[in-house]
Amino acid sequence: MKKWIVAGAIMATFAAGSVQAKEWNTVRFAIEGAYPPFSWTDKEGELQGFDVDMANALCKQMAVKCDLVAQDWDGIIPGLLARKYDAILAAMSITEQRKRTVDFTDKYALVPNKFVAKKGTKLDLSAAGLKGKRVGVQIATTHDKYLSDNFGKDVSLVRYGTADEAYLDLKAGRVDYVFLDATAIEEGLLNKEGGDQFEFVGPSVTDEQWFGDGFGIAVRKQDKDLKKMLNQAIQDLRDNGQYEAVNNKYFEYDVYGE
């Protein structure tokens, strides 16, 4: 008799859950705010950038209210799991390691990864070529993991909380290279005052094992309805021209990739 009561209670719980499925009237997006052109914080403390405009465009397409939450990179996934926000829209690469913890939408951008150094600097992307070199990376990123996994014993990695901190040390000669995605380097360093003293060096790095299939929006694994909504909205923005409008504000090429 007790087994039947327990089974009935479980079925009732599932039934109640299906009736009380979450209605997404508001979506809270985590934005890093320190990775231009994808996101930065202006002098008034407001979030700006491609990710910000994409979040607002997605919310408009889904007919929901949009809340943006500034969140440092190293705590961005824990914050999602702790329900501080509903999704991460922060130039985050879709990787197998991250998919163990969170789900991702389809990609919304795809950017190659590059090394940058003072003009005239050569780069040999090998264990011998990087031996003794100091390379700046943003902590807990795919760039950090790629170099750690492939050259950890040979390269001296210098980890930073933000890309801007890495650029400052590159300018000061405290690191030999900085390794990030190409658009971030262009916007954060090369296109700014003094940027003409630096240039991309070495090959583009796009290994799927570390850099995945592009940038996706991360959601909690149980929020499959939100993932479905976001995927449809990304496709709708691609189809109706709104993605192109946001893209052209920040890039001279289609950042969505192939």
URWONOR-V188534 format. One record per residue. N is the residue number from 1. SS is DSSP state (2 for helix, 1 for strand, 0 for the rest). BURIAL is b if it has 9 or more other C-alpha atoms within 8 Angstrom, else e. D_LAST is the distance of its C-alpha to the last C-alpha in Angstrom with 1 decimal. Layout:
BEGIN
n->N ss->SS burial->BURIAL d_last->D_LAST
n->N ss->SS burial->BURIAL d_last->D_LAST
END
This chain:
BEGIN
n->1 ss->0 burial->e d_last->59.9
n->2 ss->2 burial->e d_last->58.0
n->3 ss->2 burial->e d_last->55.0
n->4 ss->2 burial->e d_last->54.8
n->5 ss->2 burial->e d_last->55.0
n->6 ss->2 burial->e d_last->52.2
n->7 ss->2 burial->e d_last->50.0
n->8 ss->2 burial->e d_last->50.9
n->9 ss->2 burial->e d_last->50.0
n->10 ss->2 burial->e d_last->46.5
n->11 ss->2 burial->e d_last->45.9
n->12 ss->2 burial->e d_last->47.0
n->13 ss->2 burial->e d_last->44.7
n->14 ss->2 burial->e d_last->41.7
n->15 ss->2 burial->e d_last->42.9
n->16 ss->2 burial->e d_last->43.3
n->17 ss->2 burial->e d_last->39.8
n->18 ss->2 burial->e d_last->38.3
n->19 ss->2 burial->e d_last->40.4
n->20 ss->0 burial->e d_last->39.5
n->21 ss->0 burial->e d_last->35.7
n->22 ss->0 burial->e d_last->34.3
n->23 ss->0 burial->e d_last->33.6
n->24 ss->0 burial->e d_last->30.9
n->25 ss->0 burial->e d_last->32.6
n->26 ss->1 burial->e d_last->31.3
n->27 ss->1 burial->b d_last->28.3
n->28 ss->1 burial->b d_last->28.7
n->29 ss->1 burial->b d_last->25.7
n->30 ss->1 burial->b d_last->26.1
n->31 ss->1 burial->b d_last->24.7
n->32 ss->0 burial->b d_last->25.4
n->33 ss->0 burial->b d_last->26.5
n->34 ss->1 burial->b d_last->26.3
n->35 ss->1 burial->b d_last->22.8
n->36 ss->0 burial->b d_last->22.1
n->37 ss->0 burial->b d_last->20.0
n->38 ss->0 burial->b d_last->19.0
n->39 ss->1 burial->b d_last->22.7
n->40 ss->1 burial->b d_last->26.1
n->41 ss->1 burial->b d_last->29.7
n->42 ss->0 burial->e d_last->31.5
n->43 ss->0 burial->e d_last->35.2
n->44 ss->0 burial->e d_last->36.3
n->45 ss->0 burial->e d_last->34.6
n->46 ss->0 burial->e d_last->31.9
n->47 ss->1 burial->b d_last->28.3
n->48 ss->1 burial->b d_last->25.8
n->49 ss->0 burial->b d_last->22.1
n->50 ss->2 burial->b d_last->18.6
n->51 ss->2 burial->b d_last->19.3
n->52 ss->2 burial->b d_last->22.6
n->53 ss->2 burial->b d_last->21.5
n->54 ss->2 burial->b d_last->18.8
n->55 ss->2 burial->b d_last->21.7
n->56 ss->2 burial->b d_last->23.9
n->57 ss->2 burial->b d_last->21.6
n->58 ss->2 burial->b d_last->20.9
n->59 ss->2 burial->b d_last->24.7
n->60 ss->2 burial->b d_last->25.5
n->61 ss->2 burial->b d_last->23.3
n->62 ss->2 burial->b d_last->25.0
n->63 ss->0 burial->e d_last->28.3
n->64 ss->0 burial->b d_last->29.3
n->65 ss->1 burial->b d_last->30.8
n->66 ss->1 burial->b d_last->28.6
n->67 ss->1 burial->e d_last->30.2
n->68 ss->1 burial->b d_last->28.6
n->69 ss->1 burial->b d_last->30.0
n->70 ss->1 burial->b d_last->29.8
n->71 ss->0 burial->b d_last->29.5
n->72 ss->0 burial->b d_last->29.6
n->73 ss->2 burial->b d_last->26.9
n->74 ss->2 burial->e d_last->29.3
n->75 ss->2 burial->e d_last->30.6
n->76 ss->2 burial->b d_last->27.6
n->77 ss->2 burial->e d_last->27.2
n->78 ss->2 burial->e d_last->31.1
n->79 ss->2 burial->b d_last->31.3
n->80 ss->2 burial->b d_last->29.0
n->81 ss->2 burial->e d_last->31.2
n->82 ss->0 burial->e d_last->34.3
n->83 ss->0 burial->e d_last->33.2
n->84 ss->0 burial->e d_last->33.2
n->85 ss->0 burial->b d_last->30.1
n->86 ss->0 burial->b d_last->28.0
n->87 ss->1 burial->b d_last->24.4
n->88 ss->1 burial->b d_last->22.7
n->89 ss->1 burial->b d_last->20.2
n->90 ss->1 burial->b d_last->20.1
n->91 ss->1 burial->b d_last->16.9
n->92 ss->1 burial->b d_last->17.7
n->93 ss->1 burial->b d_last->15.5
n->94 ss->0 burial->b d_last->15.6
n->95 ss->0 burial->b d_last->17.9
n->96 ss->2 burial->e d_last->20.4
n->97 ss->2 burial->e d_last->23.3
n->98 ss->2 burial->e d_last->22.6
n->99 ss->2 burial->b d_last->22.1
n->100 ss->0 burial->e d_last->25.7
n->101 ss->0 burial->e d_last->26.8
n->102 ss->0 burial->b d_last->24.5
n->103 ss->1 burial->b d_last->22.0
n->104 ss->1 burial->b d_last->18.5
n->105 ss->1 burial->b d_last->16.7
n->106 ss->1 burial->e d_last->13.2
n->107 ss->1 burial->b d_last->10.8
n->108 ss->1 burial->b d_last->11.3
n->109 ss->1 burial->b d_last->9.5
n->110 ss->0 burial->b d_last->8.0
n->111 ss->0 burial->b d_last->10.2
n->112 ss->0 burial->b d_last->11.7
n->113 ss->1 burial->b d_last->15.4
n->114 ss->1 burial->b d_last->18.2
n->115 ss->1 burial->b d_last->21.9
n->116 ss->1 burial->b d_last->24.0
n->117 ss->1 burial->b d_last->27.6
n->118 ss->1 burial->e d_last->30.4
n->119 ss->0 burial->e d_last->30.1
n->120 ss->0 burial->e d_last->31.5
n->121 ss->0 burial->e d_last->30.7
n->122 ss->0 burial->e d_last->29.3
n->123 ss->0 burial->e d_last->27.2
n->124 ss->0 burial->e d_last->27.7
n->125 ss->0 burial->e d_last->25.3
n->126 ss->0 burial->e d_last->27.8
n->127 ss->2 burial->b d_last->30.7
n->128 ss->2 burial->e d_last->33.2
n->129 ss->2 burial->e d_last->31.2
n->130 ss->2 burial->b d_last->30.8
n->131 ss->0 burial->b d_last->34.3
n->132 ss->0 burial->e d_last->36.2
n->133 ss->0 burial->b d_last->33.4
n->134 ss->1 burial->b d_last->32.8
n->135 ss->1 burial->b d_last->29.2
n->136 ss->1 burial->b d_last->28.6
n->137 ss->1 burial->b d_last->26.1
n->138 ss->1 burial->b d_last->26.0
n->139 ss->0 burial->b d_last->27.9
n->140 ss->0 burial->e d_last->26.5
n->141 ss->0 burial->e d_last->22.9
n->142 ss->2 burial->b d_last->20.4
n->143 ss->2 burial->b d_last->21.3
n->144 ss->2 burial->b d_last->24.9
n->145 ss->2 burial->b d_last->24.5
n->146 ss->2 burial->b d_last->22.5
n->147 ss->2 burial->b d_last->25.3
n->148 ss->2 burial->b d_last->28.0
n->149 ss->2 burial->e d_last->27.0
n->150 ss->2 burial->e d_last->26.5
n->151 ss->2 burial->b d_last->29.0
n->152 ss->0 burial->b d_last->31.2
n->153 ss->0 burial->e d_last->34.4
n->154 ss->0 burial->b d_last->33.8
n->155 ss->0 burial->b d_last->31.9
n->156 ss->1 burial->b d_last->33.6
n->157 ss->1 burial->b d_last->31.2
n->158 ss->1 burial->b d_last->32.2
n->159 ss->1 burial->b d_last->30.8
n->160 ss->1 burial->b d_last->30.6
n->161 ss->0 burial->b d_last->30.4
n->162 ss->0 burial->b d_last->28.2
n->163 ss->2 burial->b d_last->26.0
n->164 ss->2 burial->b d_last->28.7
n->165 ss->2 burial->b d_last->31.3
n->166 ss->2 burial->b d_last->29.4
n->167 ss->2 burial->b d_last->29.1
n->168 ss->2 burial->e d_last->32.8
n->169 ss->2 burial->b d_last->33.8
n->170 ss->2 burial->b d_last->31.6
n->171 ss->2 burial->e d_last->33.5
n->172 ss->0 burial->e d_last->36.8
n->173 ss->0 burial->e d_last->36.2
n->174 ss->0 burial->e d_last->36.4
n->175 ss->0 burial->b d_last->33.1
n->176 ss->0 burial->b d_last->31.7
n->177 ss->1 burial->b d_last->28.0
n->178 ss->1 burial->b d_last->25.8
n->179 ss->1 burial->b d_last->22.6
n->180 ss->1 burial->b d_last->20.0
n->181 ss->1 burial->b d_last->16.5
n->182 ss->2 burial->b d_last->16.1
n->183 ss->2 burial->e d_last->16.0
n->184 ss->2 burial->b d_last->19.1
n->185 ss->2 burial->b d_last->20.9
n->186 ss->2 burial->b d_last->20.3
n->187 ss->2 burial->b d_last->21.7
n->188 ss->2 burial->b d_last->24.3
n->189 ss->2 burial->b d_last->25.7
n->190 ss->2 burial->b d_last->24.7
n->191 ss->0 burial->b d_last->24.9
n->192 ss->0 burial->e d_last->28.2
n->193 ss->0 burial->e d_last->31.7
n->194 ss->0 burial->e d_last->32.3
n->195 ss->2 burial->b d_last->28.6
n->196 ss->2 burial->e d_last->29.3
n->197 ss->2 burial->e d_last->31.1
n->198 ss->1 burial->b d_last->28.0
n->199 ss->1 burial->b d_last->24.9
n->200 ss->1 burial->e d_last->21.9
n->201 ss->1 burial->b d_last->23.3
n->202 ss->1 burial->b d_last->22.1
n->203 ss->1 burial->e d_last->18.7
n->204 ss->1 burial->e d_last->15.5
n->205 ss->1 burial->e d_last->15.7
n->206 ss->0 burial->e d_last->13.0
n->207 ss->0 burial->e d_last->15.2
n->208 ss->2 burial->e d_last->14.2
n->209 ss->2 burial->e d_last->18.0
n->210 ss->2 burial->b d_last->18.4
n->211 ss->2 burial->b d_last->15.1
n->212 ss->0 burial->b d_last->13.9
n->213 ss->0 burial->b d_last->10.6
n->214 ss->0 burial->b d_last->10.2
n->215 ss->1 burial->b d_last->12.9
n->216 ss->1 burial->b d_last->14.7
n->217 ss->1 burial->b d_last->18.0
n->218 ss->1 burial->b d_last->20.9
n->219 ss->1 burial->b d_last->23.8
n->220 ss->0 burial->b d_last->27.0
n->221 ss->0 burial->e d_last->26.9
n->222 ss->0 burial->e d_last->29.6
n->223 ss->0 burial->e d_last->27.8
n->224 ss->2 burial->e d_last->25.8
n->225 ss->2 burial->e d_last->26.6
n->226 ss->2 burial->b d_last->25.1
n->227 ss->2 burial->b d_last->21.8
n->228 ss->2 burial->b d_last->21.8
n->229 ss->2 burial->b d_last->22.6
n->230 ss->2 burial->b d_last->19.8
n->231 ss->2 burial->b d_last->17.2
n->232 ss->2 burial->e d_last->18.6
n->233 ss->2 burial->b d_last->18.8
n->234 ss->2 burial->b d_last->15.2
n->235 ss->2 burial->e d_last->14.3
n->236 ss->2 burial->b d_last->17.3
n->237 ss->2 burial->b d_last->16.3
n->238 ss->2 burial->b d_last->13.0
n->239 ss->2 burial->e d_last->15.2
n->240 ss->2 burial->e d_last->18.2
n->241 ss->0 burial->e d_last->16.9
n->242 ss->2 burial->b d_last->18.0
n->243 ss->2 burial->b d_last->14.7
n->244 ss->2 burial->b d_last->14.3
n->245 ss->2 burial->e d_last->17.9
n->246 ss->2 burial->b d_last->17.6
n->247 ss->2 burial->b d_last->14.6
n->248 ss->2 burial->b d_last->16.6
n->249 ss->2 burial->e d_last->19.5
n->250 ss->2 burial->b d_last->18.1
n->251 ss->0 burial->e d_last->15.3
n->252 ss->0 burial->e d_last->15.2
n->253 ss->0 burial->e d_last->11.4
n->254 ss->0 burial->b d_last->8.8
n->255 ss->0 burial->b d_last->9.0
n->256 ss->0 burial->b d_last->6.9
n->257 ss->0 burial->e d_last->3.8
n->258 ss->0 burial->e d_last->0.0
END
